[in-house]
């Protein structure tokens, strides 16, 4: 969550999100309003992070 909300969506934060996802971070864990990291990434236009957070097809 914080890597998306407090980040700028650029390469360093993309790498942090990838490391967290690879380590098994809960991608569905929302903020106090229930907004997920994926929803925050979409709202901010962080396309690369959205790809990392989307469920596998």
Secondary structure, DSSP 8 states (H G I E B T S, - for coil): -HHHHSS-SSHHHHHHHHHHHHTT--TT---TT---HHHHHHHHT-HHHHHHHS---
